[in-house]
């Protein structure tokens, strides 16, 4: 019984850590896509639009 509880706790603990790492990874991908979007605006010459939205270069 105690072994089963220890095993359950171990699996639960590592699954929570794994989910947190997944969320962090997808959050960083979101930040990266925003940076790519800003660069595309810059290279297309939409600097005025970017300035209007308050994006700094």
N, CA, C and O atoms as a CHARMM CRD file, in Angstrom:
* protein
*
  228
    1    1 UNK  N      0.83400  -1.20100   0.00000 PROA 1      0.00000
    2    1 UNK  CA     0.00000   0.00000   0.00000 PROA 1      0.00000
    3    1 UNK  C      0.87600   1.26200   0.00000 PROA 1      0.00000
    4    1 UNK  O      0.63900   2.19400  -0.76800 PROA 1      0.00000
    5    2 UNK  N      1.87700   1.27200   0.86200 PROA 2      0.00000
    6    2 UNK  CA     2.76000   2.43700   0.94200 PROA 2      0.00000
    7    2 UNK  C      3.56000   2.57900  -0.34900 PROA 2      0.00000
    8    2 UNK  O      3.79900   3.69100  -0.81800 PROA 2      0.00000
    9    3 UNK  N      3.97500   1.43800  -0.92700 PROA 3      0.00000
   10    3 UNK  CA     4.70000   1.48200  -2.19900 PROA 3      0.00000
   11    3 UNK  C      3.83200   2.08300  -3.30500 PROA 3      0.00000
   12    3 UNK  O      4.31200   2.84900  -4.14100 PROA 3      0.00000
   13    4 UNK  N      2.56200   1.72700  -3.29400 PROA 4      0.00000
   14    4 UNK  CA     1.63600   2.24700  -4.30900 PROA 4      0.00000
   15    4 UNK  C      1.47700   3.75800  -4.15000 PROA 4      0.00000
   16    4 UNK  O      1.43800   4.48900  -5.14100 PROA 4      0.00000
   17    5 UNK  N      1.38700   4.21900  -2.92100 PROA 5      0.00000
   18    5 UNK  CA     1.27000   5.65800  -2.68200 PROA 5      0.00000
   19    5 UNK  C      2.53400   6.40300  -3.11100 PROA 5      0.00000
   20    5 UNK  O      2.45900   7.47300  -3.71400 PROA 5      0.00000
   21    6 UNK  N      3.70200   5.82400  -2.79200 PROA 6      0.00000
   22    6 UNK  CA     4.95900   6.45400  -3.20400 PROA 6      0.00000
   23    6 UNK  C      5.06300   6.52200  -4.72500 PROA 6      0.00000
   24    6 UNK  O      5.48900   7.53500  -5.28000 PROA 6      0.00000
   25    7 UNK  N      4.66800   5.42800  -5.40100 PROA 7      0.00000
   26    7 UNK  CA     4.70500   5.40200  -6.85200 PROA 7      0.00000
   27    7 UNK  C      3.73300   6.43000  -7.43800 PROA 7      0.00000
   28    7 UNK  O      4.07300   7.14600  -8.38000 PROA 7      0.00000
   29    8 UNK  N      2.52800   6.49800  -6.87800 PROA 8      0.00000
   30    8 UNK  CA     1.55400   7.47800  -7.33800 PROA 8      0.00000
   31    8 UNK  C      2.08700   8.89300  -7.15600 PROA 8      0.00000
   32    8 UNK  O      1.96900   9.72000  -8.06000 PROA 8      0.00000
   33    9 UNK  N      2.67000   9.17900  -6.00200 PROA 9      0.00000
   34    9 UNK  CA     3.19800  10.52200  -5.73100 PROA 9      0.00000
   35    9 UNK  C      4.32900  10.87300  -6.70400 PROA 9      0.00000
   36    9 UNK  O      4.41300  12.00300  -7.18600 PROA 9      0.00000
   37   10 UNK  N      5.19000   9.90500  -6.98500 PROA 10     0.00000
   38   10 UNK  CA     6.29900  10.11600  -7.91000 PROA 10     0.00000
   39   10 UNK  C      5.77400  10.44300  -9.31400 PROA 10     0.00000
   40   10 UNK  O      6.23400  11.39200  -9.94900 PROA 10     0.00000
   41   11 UNK  N      4.81800   9.65800  -9.78600 PROA 11     0.00000
   42   11 UNK  CA     4.24600   9.89600 -11.11800 PROA 11     0.00000
   43   11 UNK  C      3.53400  11.24900 -11.14400 PROA 11     0.00000
   44   11 UNK  O      3.68100  12.00000 -12.10800 PROA 11     0.00000
   45   12 UNK  N      2.78300  11.56300 -10.12200 PROA 12     0.00000
   46   12 UNK  CA     2.04800  12.82600 -10.06100 PROA 12     0.00000
   47   12 UNK  C      3.01300  14.01400 -10.07200 PROA 12     0.00000
   48   12 UNK  O      2.81200  14.98400 -10.80300 PROA 12     0.00000
   49   13 UNK  N      4.06100  13.92200  -9.25400 PROA 13     0.00000
   50   13 UNK  CA     5.02600  15.01600  -9.14800 PROA 13     0.00000
   51   13 UNK  C      5.69700  15.28500 -10.49900 PROA 13     0.00000
   52   13 UNK  O      5.78600  16.43300 -10.93400 PROA 13     0.00000
   53   14 UNK  N      6.16100  14.23200 -11.15400 PROA 14     0.00000
   54   14 UNK  CA     6.85400  14.42600 -12.43300 PROA 14     0.00000
   55   14 UNK  C      5.90400  14.84200 -13.55100 PROA 14     0.00000
   56   14 UNK  O      6.31500  15.56000 -14.46200 PROA 14     0.00000
   57   15 UNK  N      4.65300  14.41300 -13.50500 PROA 15     0.00000
   58   15 UNK  CA     3.70300  14.84500 -14.53200 PROA 15     0.00000
   59   15 UNK  C      3.38400  16.33000 -14.37400 PROA 15     0.00000
   60   15 UNK  O      3.21500  17.02600 -15.37600 PROA 15     0.00000
   61   16 UNK  N      3.29900  16.82800 -13.15000 PROA 16     0.00000
   62   16 UNK  CA     3.06500  18.26400 -12.93200 PROA 16     0.00000
   63   16 UNK  C      4.25300  19.06900 -13.45000 PROA 16     0.00000
   64   16 UNK  O      4.06700  20.09200 -14.10900 PROA 16     0.00000
   65   17 UNK  N      5.45500  18.62200 -13.15900 PROA 17     0.00000
   66   17 UNK  CA     6.65200  19.31200 -13.64400 PROA 17     0.00000
   67   17 UNK  C      6.67600  19.31200 -15.17300 PROA 17     0.00000
   68   17 UNK  O      7.01900  20.32100 -15.78800 PROA 17     0.00000
   69   18 UNK  N      6.31300  18.18300 -15.78500 PROA 18     0.00000
   70   18 UNK  CA     6.29000  18.07300 -17.24200 PROA 18     0.00000
   71   18 UNK  C      5.28400  19.04100 -17.85000 PROA 18     0.00000
   72   18 UNK  O      5.58000  19.68600 -18.85600 PROA 18     0.00000
   73   19 UNK  N      4.11000  19.15200 -17.26000 PROA 19     0.00000
   74   19 UNK  CA     3.08100  20.06600 -17.77100 PROA 19     0.00000
   75   19 UNK  C      3.54700  21.51800 -17.64500 PROA 19     0.00000
   76   19 UNK  O      3.33500  22.31400 -18.55900 PROA 19     0.00000
   77   20 UNK  N      4.17300  21.86700 -16.53700 PROA 20     0.00000
   78   20 UNK  CA     4.68000  23.22600 -16.35100 PROA 20     0.00000
   79   20 UNK  C      5.73800  23.54300 -17.40300 PROA 20     0.00000
   80   20 UNK  O      5.74100  24.63800 -17.96600 PROA 20     0.00000
   81   21 UNK  N      6.63300  22.59800 -17.67100 PROA 21     0.00000
   82   21 UNK  CA     7.65900  22.80700 -18.69800 PROA 21     0.00000
   83   21 UNK  C      7.02600  22.95900 -20.08000 PROA 21     0.00000
   84   21 UNK  O      7.48200  23.78300 -20.87300 PROA 21     0.00000
   85   22 UNK  N      5.99000  22.18700 -20.38200 PROA 22     0.00000
   86   22 UNK  CA     5.29900  22.31000 -21.66400 PROA 22     0.00000
   87   22 UNK  C      4.69100  23.70400 -21.82000 PROA 22     0.00000
   88   22 UNK  O      4.81200  24.32900 -22.87400 PROA 22     0.00000
   89   23 UNK  N      4.03900  24.18100 -20.76300 PROA 23     0.00000
   90   23 UNK  CA     3.42100  25.50800 -20.81400 PROA 23     0.00000
   91   23 UNK  C      4.48600  26.57200 -21.03900 PROA 23     0.00000
   92   23 UNK  O      4.29000  27.48700 -21.83900 PROA 23     0.00000
   93   24 UNK  N      5.61100  26.45900 -20.34000 PROA 24     0.00000
   94   24 UNK  CA     6.69700  27.42300 -20.51600 PROA 24     0.00000
   95   24 UNK  C      7.23100  27.39800 -21.94600 PROA 24     0.00000
   96   24 UNK  O      7.52400  28.44500 -22.52300 PROA 24     0.00000
   97   25 UNK  N      7.35500  26.20400 -22.51100 PROA 25     0.00000
   98   25 UNK  CA     7.88600  26.08300 -23.85900 PROA 25     0.00000
   99   25 UNK  C      6.94900  26.74600 -24.87200 PROA 25     0.00000
  100   25 UNK  O      7.40200  27.47300 -25.75600 PROA 25     0.00000
  101   26 UNK  N      5.64800  26.49500 -24.74200 PROA 26     0.00000
  102   26 UNK  CA     4.70400  27.10400 -25.67600 PROA 26     0.00000
  103   26 UNK  C      4.63100  28.61300 -25.47500 PROA 26     0.00000
  104   26 UNK  O      4.39500  29.35200 -26.43100 PROA 26     0.00000
  105   27 UNK  N      4.82700  29.07200 -24.25900 PROA 27     0.00000
  106   27 UNK  CA     4.83600  30.51200 -23.99200 PROA 27     0.00000
  107   27 UNK  C      6.02400  31.17000 -24.68700 PROA 27     0.00000
  108   27 UNK  O      5.89000  32.25500 -25.25100 PROA 27     0.00000
  109   28 UNK  N      7.18200  30.51900 -24.64800 PROA 28     0.00000
  110   28 UNK  CA     8.35200  31.06500 -25.34000 PROA 28     0.00000
  111   28 UNK  C      8.14900  31.07900 -26.84300 PROA 28     0.00000
  112   28 UNK  O      8.60900  31.99600 -27.52400 PROA 28     0.00000
  113   29 UNK  N      7.44800  30.04600 -27.38000 PROA 29     0.00000
  114   29 UNK  CA     7.15000  30.03700 -28.81100 PROA 29     0.00000
  115   29 UNK  C      6.25400  31.20800 -29.16900 PROA 29     0.00000
  116   29 UNK  O      6.40300  31.79400 -30.24200 PROA 29     0.00000
  117   30 UNK  N      5.32500  31.55700 -28.28700 PROA 30     0.00000
  118   30 UNK  CA     4.45500  32.70100 -28.52800 PROA 30     0.00000
  119   30 UNK  C      5.26300  33.98700 -28.59700 PROA 30     0.00000
  120   30 UNK  O      5.02700  34.82600 -29.46500 PROA 30     0.00000
  121   31 UNK  N      6.21400  34.14400 -27.68700 PROA 31     0.00000
  122   31 UNK  CA     7.07500  35.32600 -27.70400 PROA 31     0.00000
  123   31 UNK  C      7.90000  35.37700 -28.98200 PROA 31     0.00000
  124   31 UNK  O      8.08600  36.44400 -29.56700 PROA 31     0.00000
  125   32 UNK  N      8.39200  34.22200 -29.41100 PROA 32     0.00000
  126   32 UNK  CA     9.21100  34.16700 -30.62200 PROA 32     0.00000
  127   32 UNK  C      8.38300  34.55000 -31.85100 PROA 32     0.00000
  128   32 UNK  O      8.88500  35.23000 -32.74600 PROA 32     0.00000
  129   33 UNK  N      7.13200  34.12500 -31.89800 PROA 33     0.00000
  130   33 UNK  CA     6.30600  34.46600 -33.06400 PROA 33     0.00000
  131   33 UNK  C      6.01300  35.96000 -33.10100 PROA 33     0.00000
  132   33 UNK  O      5.90100  36.54000 -34.18100 PROA 33     0.00000
  133   34 UNK  N      5.88800  36.59200 -31.93100 PROA 34     0.00000
  134   34 UNK  CA     5.68300  38.04700 -31.90100 PROA 34     0.00000
  135   34 UNK  C      6.91400  38.76900 -32.43800 PROA 34     0.00000
  136   34 UNK  O      6.78400  39.75700 -33.16100 PROA 34     0.00000
  137   35 UNK  N      8.09700  38.29100 -32.09500 PROA 35     0.00000
  138   35 UNK  CA     9.33100  38.91600 -32.57300 PROA 35     0.00000
  139   35 UNK  C      9.42400  38.78600 -34.08700 PROA 35     0.00000
  140   35 UNK  O      9.79200  39.74300 -34.76800 PROA 35     0.00000
  141   36 UNK  N      9.09100  37.60600 -34.62400 PROA 36     0.00000
  142   36 UNK  CA     9.11700  37.39900 -36.07400 PROA 36     0.00000
  143   36 UNK  C      8.12600  38.33500 -36.74700 PROA 36     0.00000
  144   36 UNK  O      8.41900  38.89900 -37.80100 PROA 36     0.00000
  145   37 UNK  N      6.95300  38.50300 -36.14400 PROA 37     0.00000
  146   37 UNK  CA     5.93900  39.39700 -36.70000 PROA 37     0.00000
  147   37 UNK  C      6.46700  40.83100 -36.75700 PROA 37     0.00000
  148   37 UNK  O      6.27300  41.52000 -37.75800 PROA 37     0.00000
  149   38 UNK  N      7.12300  41.27800 -35.70800 PROA 38     0.00000
  150   38 UNK  CA     7.68400  42.63900 -35.69100 PROA 38     0.00000
  151   38 UNK  C      8.73100  42.81100 -36.78300 PROA 38     0.00000
  152   38 UNK  O      8.77200  43.83900 -37.45900 PROA 38     0.00000
  153   39 UNK  N      9.57600  41.80000 -36.95100 PROA 39     0.00000
  154   39 UNK  CA    10.61600  41.88600 -37.99400 PROA 39     0.00000
  155   39 UNK  C      9.98700  41.95100 -39.37500 PROA 39     0.00000
  156   39 UNK  O     10.45000  42.69900 -40.23700 PROA 39     0.00000
  157   40 UNK  N      8.93600  41.17100 -39.59000 PROA 40     0.00000
  158   40 UNK  CA     8.27000  41.19800 -40.89800 PROA 40     0.00000
  159   40 UNK  C      7.67700  42.57900 -41.16000 PROA 40     0.00000
  160   40 UNK  O      7.77100  43.09200 -42.27500 PROA 40     0.00000
  161   41 UNK  N      7.07100  43.18100 -40.14800 PROA 41     0.00000
  162   41 UNK  CA     6.53400  44.53400 -40.30800 PROA 41     0.00000
  163   41 UNK  C      7.65500  45.50100 -40.65700 PROA 41     0.00000
  164   41 UNK  O      7.50500  46.35500 -41.53100 PROA 41     0.00000
  165   42 UNK  N      8.77100  45.35900 -39.96800 PROA 42     0.00000
  166   42 UNK  CA     9.89700  46.25900 -40.17400 PROA 42     0.00000
  167   42 UNK  C     10.42500  46.14100 -41.60600 PROA 42     0.00000
  168   42 UNK  O     10.67600  47.14600 -42.27200 PROA 42     0.00000
  169   43 UNK  N     10.58700  44.89600 -42.06900 PROA 43     0.00000
  170   43 UNK  CA    11.14900  44.70700 -43.39900 PROA 43     0.00000
  171   43 UNK  C     10.16800  45.08100 -44.50800 PROA 43     0.00000
  172   43 UNK  O     10.58400  45.43000 -45.61300 PROA 43     0.00000
  173   44 UNK  N      8.87100  45.01000 -44.21800 PROA 44     0.00000
  174   44 UNK  CA     7.88200  45.41400 -45.21700 PROA 44     0.00000
  175   44 UNK  C      7.73500  46.92800 -45.26100 PROA 44     0.00000
  176   44 UNK  O      7.15800  47.47200 -46.20300 PROA 44     0.00000
  177   45 UNK  N      8.24800  47.60000 -44.25800 PROA 45     0.00000
  178   45 UNK  CA     8.17200  49.04900 -44.22600 PROA 45     0.00000
  179   45 UNK  C      6.96000  49.56900 -43.46800 PROA 45     0.00000
  180   45 UNK  O      6.58000  50.72900 -43.62600 PROA 45     0.00000
  181   46 UNK  N      6.36000  48.73400 -42.65800 PROA 46     0.00000
  182   46 UNK  CA     5.20000  49.15200 -41.87200 PROA 46     0.00000
  183   46 UNK  C      5.64500  49.77100 -40.55200 PROA 46     0.00000
  184   46 UNK  O      5.08100  49.48100 -39.49800 PROA 46     0.00000
  185   47 UNK  N      6.65200  50.61600 -40.62100 PROA 47     0.00000
  186   47 UNK  CA     7.21200  51.18800 -39.39900 PROA 47     0.00000
  187   47 UNK  C      6.18900  52.10600 -38.72500 PROA 47     0.00000
  188   47 UNK  O      6.06000  52.11300 -37.50100 PROA 47     0.00000
  189   48 UNK  N      5.45900  52.88400 -39.54400 PROA 48     0.00000
  190   48 UNK  CA     4.46200  53.78900 -38.96800 PROA 48     0.00000
  191   48 UNK  C      3.40300  53.01100 -38.19200 PROA 48     0.00000
  192   48 UNK  O      3.00200  53.40800 -37.09800 PROA 48     0.00000
  193   49 UNK  N      2.95800  51.90100 -38.76900 PROA 49     0.00000
  194   49 UNK  CA     1.95500  51.08000 -38.09800 PROA 49     0.00000
  195   49 UNK  C      2.51100  50.51800 -36.79000 PROA 49     0.00000
  196   49 UNK  O      1.81700  50.47200 -35.77400 PROA 49     0.00000
  197   50 UNK  N      3.74900  50.10000 -36.83300 PROA 50     0.00000
  198   50 UNK  CA     4.37800  49.54500 -35.63500 PROA 50     0.00000
  199   50 UNK  C      4.50800  50.60600 -34.54900 PROA 50     0.00000
  200   50 UNK  O      4.29900  50.33000 -33.36800 PROA 50     0.00000
  201   51 UNK  N      4.85800  51.82500 -34.96400 PROA 51     0.00000
  202   51 UNK  CA     5.00000  52.91100 -33.98800 PROA 51     0.00000
  203   51 UNK  C      3.64000  53.24400 -33.38400 PROA 51     0.00000
  204   51 UNK  O      3.54300  53.51600 -32.18700 PROA 51     0.00000
  205   52 UNK  N      2.58900  53.22300 -34.20300 PROA 52     0.00000
  206   52 UNK  CA     1.24300  53.50200 -33.70400 PROA 52     0.00000
  207   52 UNK  C      0.82400  52.48500 -32.64700 PROA 52     0.00000
  208   52 UNK  O      0.11500  52.82800 -31.70100 PROA 52     0.00000
  209   53 UNK  N      1.25900  51.24000 -32.80400 PROA 53     0.00000
  210   53 UNK  CA     0.90900  50.20800 -31.82900 PROA 53     0.00000
  211   53 UNK  C      1.85500  50.22200 -30.63200 PROA 53     0.00000
  212   53 UNK  O      1.70000  49.40900 -29.72000 PROA 53     0.00000
  213   54 UNK  N      2.81600  51.11400 -30.61700 PROA 54     0.00000
  214   54 UNK  CA     3.70000  51.24700 -29.46900 PROA 54     0.00000
  215   54 UNK  C      4.81600  50.23800 -29.41900 PROA 54     0.00000
  216   54 UNK  O      5.36200  49.97500 -28.34700 PROA 54     0.00000
  217   55 UNK  N      5.16800  49.67000 -30.54200 PROA 55     0.00000
  218   55 UNK  CA     6.24800  48.68700 -30.54200 PROA 55     0.00000
  219   55 UNK  C      7.57900  49.40400 -30.69400 PROA 55     0.00000
  220   55 UNK  O      7.74200  50.27100 -31.55200 PROA 55     0.00000
  221   56 UNK  N      8.51800  49.03000 -29.85200 PROA 56     0.00000
  222   56 UNK  CA     9.82600  49.68300 -29.90700 PROA 56     0.00000
  223   56 UNK  C     10.78000  48.84700 -30.74600 PROA 56     0.00000
  224   56 UNK  O     10.63300  47.63000 -30.85200 PROA 56     0.00000
  225   57 UNK  N     11.75200  49.51600 -31.33500 PROA 57     0.00000
  226   57 UNK  CA    12.69500  48.81400 -32.20900 PROA 57     0.00000
  227   57 UNK  C     14.06600  48.85200 -31.60000 PROA 57     0.00000
  228   57 UNK  O     15.01200  48.31600 -32.17700 PROA 57     0.00000
